Amino acid sequence: MRVRTAFTVVLLGGLACLGVPSAAADELLPSPAGISEGDASVAANVSAPTPDPSSVEAAPAQPAAEETEDAAQGTTSEPVEAPDPTEAAEEPDNTQPAEDGEATGAADESVPQPSAEAAAAQLDARDPRASIGDVNCTDLTIPVTLDNTRSTEAVIYEVSAGDADGDGPTFEETVRVAAGATRVMSVQATEDIQFAVYVVEPPREDFLPEITLAFAVVSVNCTADDESHDPQARIGGLDCAHLTLDVTLDNSRSADGTTYLVTAINLPDEEPTYEQTFNVAAGAVQTVPVPVTENSTVGVTVSDEDALEETDGEEGDLALELFRVDCTPGDGPRADIGEVNCPNLTVPVTLDNTLSTVETTFVVLAGDPGDEGFFDYEKYFAVAAGAQRVTSVPVPNNAEVAVVAADGERFFGLGDTFTYKTLTVDCERAPAGRAVPRFVVGAGALAATGANGQTLPLAGLMLVAIGGVLTRLGRRSQVSTSR
């Protein structure tokens, strides 16, 4: 079969959403479909641009005396502009390792900290996951596992699939999976194509994005070709015991050797965490364990390096899959949103990284819940491993406000959300001598829009990120051989 690069097509599709003309525009973007095994509403997709890393604020080693919203737009190592006199000053943030029995909060706000048991129960309430298997050559189907065994409530899944080089999905289904249950779906594929499968949890509110649970491009090549060079590749499941992904390099159909390029990246980073070539002899099969890290989202791609070189990266990609690595649930970051503080017209948000072993960048957003993802307030915080921080979000009086605490690196691309709350601010009056705080519009606070001004589907942005990164990595093979 002719090996077509799905990642190039995916990239073109995403760019077309951004206003770049392409016949491959809007490929495999999920759309609402009929819900089976129960009823649930499917909200519109919401997206926003990936934040500029320079806007991330590092957590201070000692509690800051006082900070304003304007000062927080840069990192602590950058020059800080004078505060806006029309804004209310934010309460001091506290960032420190939490000790047993110790509550950490802003100086003049009482913020109850959840117990470890309560936090674990909150995490366990909703923890959906999904995986995509290899093609079954007997009936040309691809198994998709919707795993809700870690959740204590039902979850809606959306599955879409189709030819990665086609005009759109040929399979779309919305499924409700009960708490503690698992469902395996069989998605019909077609011989001699690269088949893309996409699984998401649709937005629970209009202002939230969908959550990407799984994504894969599988080469459907069940019938041997007449060609003497016919390499295959399969990406296996996650091995939690060893924190590896098994990649099978199958050259059994080829009459000559194949140089495979195996690459892994931690999304949304672009630099590979693993990149290795393997020379597999004619007729041979080799399995390679690819190391991964806990609490990461990993994209793995397998390519025929010689084909990449000969076609300038346009052909040669054999398989791609995205994995959520969460082998020990309950050890990641979490957040809690408090109630409105009327004297200050603020809402406390606790950013808790006490169970994590790595630094986490949180993003806190706020805005009108009716604006469907257009956030007026956006601020980033880098919280060290084992630490937590309480920040205060300014809110307008006499208004309904949606507050979201999410993963600052993966919210806009993959939908990773820690918690959210819709609040009705109904305070009698602003404190005497203090101006009512106004929202600060940060860089990239508005949802991403295309040339037509409409909100982009989040799937398009995610596919741009994955497709662009992996296409770039594929092209890097040319450089490695020319050295």
C-alpha positions as CSV (number, residue, x, y, z in Angstrom):
1,M,0.0,0.0,0.0
2,R,1.0,3.6,-0.4
3,V,1.9,5.0,3.0
4,R,0.3,8.4,3.4
5,T,1.3,10.8,6.1
6,A,-1.8,11.4,8.2
7,F,0.0,14.1,10.2
8,T,0.5,16.3,7.2
9,V,-3.2,16.1,6.4
10,V,-4.1,16.7,10.0
11,L,-1.9,19.8,10.1
12,L,-3.5,21.1,6.9
13,G,-7.0,20.5,8.4
14,G,-6.1,22.5,11.5
15,L,-4.6,25.3,9.4
16,A,-7.7,25.5,7.3
17,C,-9.7,26.1,10.4
18,L,-7.4,29.1,11.1
19,G,-8.2,30.5,7.7
20,V,-5.6,28.8,5.5
21,P,-7.4,27.4,2.4
22,S,-7.1,23.6,2.1
23,A,-9.2,20.8,0.7
24,A,-8.5,18.9,3.8
25,A,-10.2,21.5,6.1
26,D,-12.2,20.4,9.1
27,E,-11.3,16.7,8.9
28,L,-12.5,14.5,11.7
29,L,-13.9,17.2,13.8
30,P,-16.5,15.7,16.2
31,S,-20.1,16.9,15.8
32,P,-23.0,16.1,18.1
33,A,-24.6,12.7,17.4
34,G,-27.3,10.6,18.9
35,I,-26.6,9.4,22.4
36,S,-26.9,5.7,23.1
37,E,-27.3,4.0,26.5
38,G,-28.9,7.1,28.1
39,D,-29.5,10.8,27.4
40,A,-27.2,13.6,27.9
41,S,-26.7,17.1,26.4
42,V,-23.7,17.7,24.2
43,A,-22.4,21.3,24.5
44,A,-20.7,23.2,21.7
45,N,-16.9,22.9,21.4
46,V,-14.9,25.7,22.9
47,S,-11.3,26.5,22.4
48,A,-8.7,29.1,23.1
49,P,-5.0,29.7,22.1
50,T,-2.1,28.1,23.9
51,P,-0.8,30.5,26.5
52,D,2.5,32.3,26.0
53,P,5.0,30.7,28.6
54,S,6.3,34.2,29.4
55,S,3.0,35.0,31.1
56,V,3.4,32.2,33.7
57,E,3.9,33.5,37.2
58,A,6.2,31.5,39.3
59,A,5.1,30.9,42.9
60,P,7.2,32.9,45.3
61,A,9.3,31.1,47.9
62,Q,7.8,33.3,50.6
63,P,4.3,34.7,50.6
64,A,4.1,37.9,48.6
65,A,3.1,41.0,50.5
66,E,0.5,42.1,48.0
67,E,0.1,41.8,44.2
68,T,-2.1,43.4,41.7
69,E,-3.6,41.8,38.6
70,D,-1.5,44.0,36.3
71,A,1.7,43.0,38.1
72,A,0.9,39.3,37.6
73,Q,0.9,39.4,33.9
74,G,4.7,38.7,33.8
75,T,7.0,36.3,35.6
76,T,8.4,37.4,39.0
77,S,11.8,37.9,37.4
78,E,10.5,40.5,35.0
79,P,10.0,44.2,35.6
80,V,6.6,44.9,37.1
81,E,4.4,47.8,36.1
82,A,2.7,50.0,38.6
83,P,-0.7,48.8,39.7
84,D,-3.8,50.1,38.1
85,P,-5.5,52.5,40.7
86,T,-8.9,51.4,39.5
87,E,-8.3,47.8,40.5
88,A,-8.7,46.3,43.9
89,A,-5.5,44.8,45.2
90,E,-5.4,41.0,45.4
91,E,-5.1,39.4,48.8
92,P,-1.6,37.9,49.5
93,D,-1.0,34.5,47.9
94,N,0.5,31.8,50.1
95,T,2.7,29.1,48.6
96,Q,4.3,26.7,50.9
97,P,4.6,22.9,51.4
98,A,1.5,21.7,53.3
99,E,2.0,19.8,56.5
100,D,-0.4,17.4,58.1
101,G,-3.2,19.2,59.7
102,E,-2.1,22.6,58.4
103,A,-4.4,24.8,56.4
104,T,-2.9,27.4,54.0
105,G,-4.9,30.3,52.8
106,A,-4.9,34.1,52.1
107,A,-4.4,36.2,55.2
108,D,-7.9,37.6,55.6
109,E,-9.9,34.8,54.0
110,S,-10.9,31.6,55.6
111,V,-10.4,28.8,53.1
112,P,-11.1,25.3,54.4
113,Q,-8.7,22.7,53.0
114,P,-10.2,19.4,52.0
115,S,-8.9,16.3,53.8
116,A,-6.9,13.7,51.8
117,E,-9.9,11.4,51.9
118,A,-12.2,14.1,50.6
119,A,-9.8,15.1,47.9
120,A,-9.4,11.5,46.8
121,A,-13.2,11.1,46.7
122,Q,-13.5,14.2,44.6
123,L,-10.9,12.9,42.1
124,D,-12.6,9.5,42.0
125,A,-16.0,11.0,41.2
126,R,-15.1,11.6,37.5
127,D,-12.1,10.0,35.9
128,P,-12.9,8.7,32.4
129,R,-10.3,7.2,30.1
130,A,-10.2,5.6,26.7
131,S,-7.8,3.5,24.6
132,I,-7.7,2.6,20.9
133,G,-6.6,-0.9,19.8
134,D,-5.1,-2.3,16.6
135,V,-7.1,-3.2,13.6
136,N,-8.8,-6.6,13.6
137,C,-8.0,-8.0,10.1
138,T,-10.8,-10.6,10.3
139,D,-13.5,-8.0,10.1
140,L,-11.6,-4.8,9.5
141,T,-12.7,-3.2,12.8
142,I,-10.8,-1.2,15.4
143,P,-11.7,-1.7,19.0
144,V,-12.2,1.5,21.1
145,T,-12.4,0.9,24.9
146,L,-14.3,3.5,26.9
147,D,-13.2,2.9,30.5
148,N,-15.2,4.5,33.3
149,T,-14.2,2.1,36.1
150,R,-12.5,4.8,38.1
151,S,-15.6,7.1,38.1
152,T,-18.5,7.2,40.6
153,E,-20.8,8.9,38.1
154,A,-21.8,8.3,34.5
155,V,-19.7,9.9,31.7
156,I,-20.6,10.8,28.1
157,Y,-18.1,9.9,25.4
158,E,-17.9,11.0,21.8
159,V,-16.2,8.8,19.3
160,S,-15.5,9.9,15.7
161,A,-13.4,8.1,13.1
162,G,-12.6,8.0,9.4
163,D,-10.0,8.1,6.6
164,A,-7.3,10.5,7.7
165,D,-7.0,11.7,4.1
166,G,-10.8,11.9,3.7
167,D,-13.3,14.8,3.9
168,G,-14.7,14.0,7.3
169,P,-15.6,11.2,9.8
170,T,-17.4,8.2,8.5
171,F,-18.2,7.0,12.1
172,E,-19.7,9.2,14.9
173,E,-21.3,8.0,18.0
174,T,-22.1,9.5,21.5
175,V,-22.2,7.0,24.3
176,R,-23.1,7.1,27.9
177,V,-21.0,4.8,30.1
178,A,-22.3,4.1,33.7
179,A,-20.1,4.6,36.7
180,G,-17.7,1.7,37.2
181,A,-18.4,0.3,33.8
182,T,-16.5,-0.3,30.6
183,R,-17.7,-0.4,27.0
184,V,-15.8,-1.7,24.0
185,M,-16.9,-0.3,20.6
186,S,-16.0,-1.8,17.2
187,V,-15.3,0.9,14.6
188,Q,-15.5,-0.2,11.0
189,A,-12.4,0.7,9.0
190,T,-11.5,0.3,5.3
191,E,-8.5,-1.6,3.8
192,D,-5.5,0.3,2.5
193,I,-6.0,3.6,4.3
194,Q,-4.7,5.4,7.3
195,F,-7.6,5.5,9.7
196,A,-7.9,8.2,12.4
197,V,-9.9,7.6,15.6
198,Y,-10.7,10.4,18.1
199,V,-12.3,10.0,21.6
200,V,-13.4,13.0,23.7
201,E,-15.5,13.8,26.7
202,P,-17.8,16.6,25.5
203,P,-18.0,19.9,27.5
204,R,-20.0,19.8,30.6
205,E,-20.7,23.5,30.4
206,D,-20.7,25.9,27.5
207,F,-17.6,27.8,28.7
208,L,-15.5,24.6,29.0
209,P,-13.7,22.8,26.3
210,E,-14.0,19.1,25.4
211,I,-11.4,16.8,27.0
212,T,-9.3,14.7,24.6
213,L,-9.1,11.2,26.0
214,A,-7.5,9.3,23.1
215,F,-6.4,9.8,19.5
216,A,-4.7,7.4,17.1
217,V,-3.9,7.0,13.4
218,V,-3.8,3.3,12.4
219,S,-2.5,2.0,9.1
220,V,-5.1,-0.5,7.8
221,N,-3.0,-2.9,5.7
222,C,-4.3,-6.4,6.3
223,T,-3.6,-7.7,2.8
224,A,0.0,-8.2,1.7
225,D,1.0,-6.1,-1.3
226,D,3.1,-7.1,-4.2
227,E,5.8,-4.5,-3.1
228,S,9.0,-5.9,-1.8
229,H,9.2,-3.1,0.8
230,D,6.1,-3.2,3.1
231,P,6.9,-2.3,6.7
232,Q,4.2,-2.3,9.4
233,A,4.1,-0.8,12.9
234,R,1.8,-1.2,15.9
235,I,1.7,0.8,19.1
236,G,0.7,-1.3,22.1
237,G,-1.0,-0.4,25.4
238,L,0.5,1.3,28.4
239,D,2.5,-0.9,30.8
240,C,2.0,0.7,34.2
241,A,4.3,-1.7,36.0
242,H,7.3,-0.5,34.0
243,L,5.9,2.9,32.7
244,T,6.5,1.9,29.1
245,L,4.6,1.7,25.8
246,D,5.4,-1.3,23.6
247,V,6.0,-0.5,19.9
248,T,6.1,-3.4,17.5
249,L,8.3,-2.9,14.4
250,D,7.0,-5.5,11.9
251,N,9.1,-6.0,8.8
252,S,7.9,-9.6,8.1
253,R,6.4,-8.6,4.7
254,S,9.5,-6.9,3.4
255,A,12.3,-8.4,1.3
256,D,14.7,-5.8,2.5
257,G,15.6,-4.1,5.8
258,T,13.8,-1.1,7.2
259,T,15.1,1.7,9.4
260,Y,12.3,2.7,11.8
261,L,12.2,6.0,13.6
262,V,10.3,5.9,16.9
263,T,9.6,9.3,18.6
264,A,7.7,10.2,21.7
265,I,6.8,13.7,23.0
266,N,5.1,15.0,26.2
267,L,2.4,17.2,24.9
268,P,2.2,20.1,24.5
269,D,6.1,20.2,24.4
270,E,7.7,20.0,20.9
271,E,11.0,18.5,21.9
272,P,11.0,14.7,21.9
273,T,11.5,12.8,25.2
274,Y,12.5,9.7,23.2
275,E,13.8,9.5,19.7
276,Q,15.6,6.4,18.4
277,T,16.1,4.5,15.1
278,F,16.0,0.7,14.7
279,N,17.3,-1.3,11.8
280,V,15.0,-4.3,11.4
281,A,16.1,-7.0,9.0
282,A,13.9,-8.4,6.2
283,G,11.3,-10.8,7.6
284,A,12.0,-9.8,11.2
285,V,9.8,-8.3,14.0
286,Q,11.2,-6.3,16.9
287,T,9.3,-4.9,20.0
288,V,10.7,-1.7,21.5
289,P,9.7,-0.4,25.0
290,V,9.2,3.4,24.9
291,P,9.6,5.0,28.4
292,V,6.9,7.4,29.6
293,T,6.4,9.5,32.7
294,E,3.5,9.5,35.2
295,N,0.8,12.2,34.9
296,S,1.8,13.1,31.3
297,T,0.1,13.1,27.9
298,V,2.4,11.3,25.4
299,G,2.3,11.3,21.6
300,V,4.1,8.4,20.0
301,T,4.9,8.2,16.3
302,V,6.5,5.4,14.2
303,S,7.9,6.1,10.8
304,D,9.9,4.5,7.9
305,E,12.9,6.8,8.0
306,D,14.0,6.1,4.4
307,A,10.5,7.0,3.1
308,L,10.6,10.2,5.1
309,E,13.8,11.2,3.5
310,E,12.8,10.3,0.0
311,T,9.5,12.2,0.1
312,D,10.7,15.2,2.2
313,G,8.5,14.1,5.1
314,E,5.4,13.7,3.0
315,E,5.2,9.9,3.3
316,G,6.5,7.4,5.7
317,D,4.5,7.7,8.9
318,L,3.2,4.3,9.9
319,A,1.4,4.9,13.2
320,L,0.5,7.5,15.8
321,E,-1.2,7.4,19.1
322,L,-1.8,9.7,22.1
323,F,-1.8,8.2,25.6
324,R,-2.9,9.6,29.0
325,V,-0.4,8.2,31.5
326,D,-2.1,8.1,34.9
327,C,-1.1,4.8,36.5
328,T,-1.5,6.0,40.1
329,P,-4.7,8.1,40.4
330,G,-4.8,10.7,43.1
331,D,-1.2,11.8,42.9
332,G,-1.7,14.7,40.6
333,P,-2.6,18.4,41.0
334,R,-6.0,19.6,42.0
335,A,-7.8,22.8,42.8
336,D,-10.7,24.2,44.9
337,I,-12.8,27.3,44.3
338,G,-14.3,29.0,47.3
339,E,-17.3,31.4,47.7
340,V,-17.5,35.2,47.0
341,N,-15.8,37.4,49.5
342,C,-18.1,40.5,49.4
343,P,-15.9,43.0,51.2
344,N,-13.2,42.5,48.6
345,L,-15.3,41.3,45.7
346,T,-13.0,38.3,45.1
347,V,-13.2,34.6,45.0
348,P,-10.4,32.4,46.6
349,V,-9.0,29.7,44.5
350,T,-6.7,27.0,46.0
351,L,-4.1,25.6,43.7
352,D,-3.0,22.3,45.4
353,N,0.1,20.5,44.1
354,T,0.9,18.8,47.4
355,L,0.5,15.3,46.0
356,S,2.5,15.9,42.8
357,T,6.2,15.2,42.4
358,V,6.7,17.8,39.7
359,E,6.0,21.5,39.3
360,T,2.6,22.3,37.8
361,T,1.5,25.4,35.9
362,F,-2.1,26.3,36.8
363,V,-4.3,28.6,34.9
364,V,-7.2,30.4,36.6
365,L,-9.9,31.9,34.3
366,A,-13.1,33.8,35.0
367,G,-15.8,35.4,32.9
368,D,-19.4,35.5,31.9
369,P,-20.6,31.9,31.6
370,G,-22.8,32.9,28.7
371,D,-19.8,33.9,26.6
372,E,-19.0,30.2,25.8
373,G,-15.3,30.2,26.4
374,F,-14.5,33.9,26.1
375,F,-12.7,34.5,29.4
376,D,-12.2,38.1,30.6
377,Y,-9.7,37.1,33.3
378,E,-6.7,34.8,32.8
379,K,-3.7,34.2,35.0
380,Y,-1.0,31.6,35.3
381,F,0.8,30.2,38.4
382,A,3.8,27.8,38.6
383,V,3.4,25.9,41.9
384,A,6.3,23.7,43.1
385,A,5.9,20.0,43.8
386,G,4.5,19.5,47.3
387,A,3.3,23.1,47.5
388,Q,0.0,24.8,47.3
389,R,-1.1,28.4,46.7
390,V,-4.3,30.4,47.3
391,T,-5.0,33.2,44.9
392,S,-7.9,35.7,44.8
393,V,-9.9,36.3,41.6
394,P,-11.6,39.7,41.3
395,V,-15.2,39.5,40.3
396,P,-17.8,42.2,39.3
397,N,-20.8,42.8,41.5
398,N,-24.3,42.0,40.5
399,A,-23.2,39.4,37.9
400,E,-22.9,35.7,37.3
401,V,-19.3,34.5,36.9
402,A,-17.8,31.3,35.8
403,V,-14.4,30.5,37.5
404,V,-12.2,27.7,36.1
405,A,-8.9,26.2,37.5
406,A,-7.1,24.1,35.0
407,D,-3.8,22.8,33.7
408,G,-2.0,25.8,32.3
409,E,-0.2,23.8,29.7
410,R,-2.9,21.4,28.5
411,F,-6.3,23.2,29.1
412,F,-6.5,25.0,25.8
413,G,-5.1,22.1,23.7
414,L,-6.5,19.0,25.5
415,G,-9.1,20.3,27.8
416,D,-7.5,19.3,31.2
417,T,-9.6,20.9,33.9
418,F,-9.2,20.6,37.6
419,T,-12.4,22.2,38.8
420,Y,-14.9,24.9,37.9
421,K,-17.8,26.8,39.5
422,T,-20.5,29.2,38.5
423,L,-21.1,31.9,41.1
424,T,-23.8,34.6,41.5
425,V,-22.1,37.8,42.8
426,D,-24.8,39.7,44.7
427,C,-23.1,41.9,47.3
428,E,-24.9,45.0,48.7
429,R,-22.2,47.5,47.9
430,A,-18.5,47.8,47.2
431,P,-16.3,48.5,50.3
432,A,-16.0,52.2,51.2
433,G,-12.9,53.8,49.7
434,R,-12.2,51.0,47.2
435,A,-13.1,50.9,43.6
436,V,-15.1,48.0,42.3
437,P,-12.5,45.7,40.6
438,R,-12.7,45.3,36.9
439,F,-11.6,42.3,34.9
440,V,-8.2,42.4,33.4
441,V,-8.0,41.0,29.9
442,G,-4.8,39.0,29.6
443,A,-3.0,38.1,26.4
444,G,-4.8,35.2,24.8
445,A,-7.7,35.4,27.1
446,L,-10.3,35.3,24.3
447,A,-11.2,32.1,22.6
448,A,-9.4,31.4,19.3
449,T,-11.2,32.4,16.2
450,G,-10.8,31.7,12.6
451,A,-11.0,34.0,9.6
452,N,-14.8,34.0,9.9
453,G,-14.7,35.1,13.5
454,Q,-16.3,32.0,14.9
455,T,-14.9,30.0,17.7
456,L,-12.6,27.2,16.5
457,P,-13.4,23.6,17.4
458,L,-11.0,22.4,20.0
459,A,-10.3,19.3,18.0
460,G,-8.8,21.5,15.3
461,L,-6.4,23.1,17.6
462,M,-5.4,19.8,19.2
463,L,-4.8,18.2,15.8
464,V,-2.7,21.2,14.7
465,A,-0.5,20.7,17.8
466,I,-0.1,17.0,17.4
467,G,0.1,17.0,13.6
468,G,2.5,19.9,13.4
469,V,4.8,18.6,16.1
470,L,4.9,15.1,14.7
471,T,5.3,16.2,11.1
472,R,8.2,18.4,12.2
473,L,9.7,15.5,14.0
474,G,9.3,13.3,11.0
475,R,11.1,15.8,8.9
476,R,14.0,15.9,11.4
477,S,15.0,12.5,10.2
478,Q,16.4,14.1,7.1
479,V,18.8,16.1,9.2
480,S,19.9,13.1,11.2
481,T,21.0,11.2,8.1
482,S,22.8,14.2,6.5
483,R,25.0,14.7,9.5
